[in-house]
Amino acid sequence: MTRSKSNLLYLAAMGTRKIDVIYSEPGHYKRLDDTHFASDRVHTVRQVAGYEGITVNKTGDDLLIINAGFEDRLTAEVAEDKDKARKVVLLGLPSLKADMYQQGVLRTRRARDALGESAREVFAPAADPFATATVISELVRKERVTNGIDNLYLSPLSTKPSALGLALFYIRECRGTATSIIFPFSESYATDASEGIGRIWKYELEF
């Protein structure tokens, strides 16, 4: 999805006005809440190309928003990389499937030590990138007013529509600011974590 996000930014920069994005929802995950999409070995947590924000040297009020799903190990890696930042966990609710929300929550709680007890939870529909972008926008606006934000970090570790929502928020509101999309890049990724196809979604994006 990181490559897709970069392509989205490129299309927006080239003046594209409208595109359609097709997403095929998985029928189910083979190993339920024990599903792994990436290897245990994470090379680095870094900014996604094209979504690098300017850096503010003052870091006392950094905010990290993790769009968390099944990858508790990756969630922990990102949280530990930005250990001084305030943390918000964005969970997919409603989820793609009824049981996926509980499975995702169970996995995210395994990363609680890295997230810290003060981490907040917010919710957005897992299949709706536009709602995700709106929820993040409202959250960030309130955080700026109540606590202030030096550097804002966004990490897409959940569904592809949710990751699309983070990219939309960045393109619409964050270019040229101290906001970055960051990702824990692993050694390898699974190709058979899911089985079957559920619903197929079509999103019409206007820049």
N, C-alpha and C positions, 0 to 999 in steps of 0.2 A: 504493500500500500504506500510505502514511502515514495516509490517511483511514480505511482499514480498521482500523489499529491504534488510532486514536482512538475509533472505534466500539466496539472491543473493550473499551477502558478504560471507556467509558460504560456498557456492558452490565454489566461487573463492578461498577461503582459503584452501579448501580441494583439490585443484588442478584440478578441473573440467575445461576442455578446451573449451567446446561448449555446449550451451543449446538453446532450442527454447522456446520463450515466446509467448503465445496467448493472444490477447486483443480483446474483443468484444466492439465495439463502440456503445454508446447509440443511439437509434433512435431519441429521443429528450428529453429535460428536461421538466417535467410536468408544472412547474411554470415559465418557460423561465428565464428572468434575476432576478426573485425573488426566484429562487430555493435555498434551503438550504440543505447542506449535513451533517451538524453537529449542535448540540444544541448550544444555546447561551452561555452556561456555559463552560468556558475553565478552566480546573483544573490547568494546568501548561504548560509553554513553556520550553521544555527541549530537550536535545540531544537524537537522536534515537539510541537505543542500537546497538553497533557495529560500529557506525559512529561517535564516540566521538574522536575529535582531541585533541592533546596536547594544553594546554592553555598558551598563552603568556601574561604575566602580563601587558605589555604595550598595551594599548587599544585605543590609539589616532588615529590609522589608521585602525580600523576594517571595514570590508566590509560585508554587508548583501545582498544576492541575493535571492529575493522571486519569485518563479515561481507561479505567481498569476493567479487566475481564477475567480470563482463565489463567493468564500468565503471572502467577504470584512471584516467581523468581525475577521476572523482568520488572515487575512493579517495585520489588525490593531494590533492584539495581538502580533504578531511576531515583527512588526516594533517598538512597544512601549517597548518590552522586550530588544531590541537592539537599544535603542533610540539614542545612541551616534555614531552609525556606519553609514558610507556612505551607501546609499541604491540604489539598482538597481532592477527594476521590469521586470521580464521576462514574456512576453505575448505570447500566442500561435497564431501564424500567419504564414501560413494559419491555421485556426481553424478546428476542427472536422466537423463542419457544418458552412455554410455561415453566419448564424445569431449568432452563438455562440461567435464569436470574439467581436461583438458589445455588446452583453449581458455581457461578461466578463469584457470589458473595463468599462461599466457603473458601475458594481459592484466594480471594483478596485478603481475607482475614489471616491467612498464613503469612502475609507480608506485614502484619500489624506492628511487629517490632521495629521494622525499618520506617514505617509510616509515622509511628508515634501515636500516643493516645489522643493527642490534640487534633489529629486529622479529621476533617469534616467530610461528610458524605452528601452528595447531591445527586439528582436523578434526571435522566432524559431518555426518551424512547430509543432503544438500540437500533431501530430500523429507520430513524428519521434524522437525517443530517441537518435539516433546517431547524428542528426543535433543539438539537444539540448545540448548534451555533447560537441560538437565542438564549438558551440556559447559560452558556459560558459568557456571553455578552453581558447579561444581567448580573451574573456573579462578579465578573471583573469590575463592572461599574460600581457595585456596592463596596467591593473591597478597596477600590481606589479612594472612595469617600471615607470609609470607616477606619481603615488601617494604613492606606497608602501602599503602593507597589513600586519597588525599585526595578527589579527584573521579573518578567513574567515568563514562565516556562510551561509549555503544553506538551503532554506525552500521550500519543494515541496507541493504547494497548488493548483495545476492545474490538468491536465489530468494524468492518470496512465502512458502513454508513456513518458510524460515529467518528471515525478518522476523517471522513469527508467533511463532517460538520466542523471539526477543528480547523481543517484547511480553509473552509469557507469563512469562518470567523477571522482567521489570520489575514486572508486576502482582503476582506472588507474593512477590517478595523485596525490591523496591527502592523502593516508594512511601514518601515521607517521608524519603528518604535523599539523600545527595549523588550521585545517579545520574541521568543524563539520556540520552534517545535523541536523537541529532542527525542531521541530514540535509542534504546539499548540494542546495538547490533550484535547478533549472535553468530556463531561459527557456521551453523546450518539451520535449515527450517524444514518442518515436516510437510510432506506432499499428500498424506493420506489420513489427516486427522479427522476428517468428516466423511459421512456416507450419505449419498443421495442428495437430491435437491428439493428444497421446500418451495416457498414462494419466490417469484422473480419480481424484483422491484425496478421501476424506471424513475429516475430523478431528472427533472429539467432544471438546469442551473442557469441563472442569468447573472452576468457580472455587471 
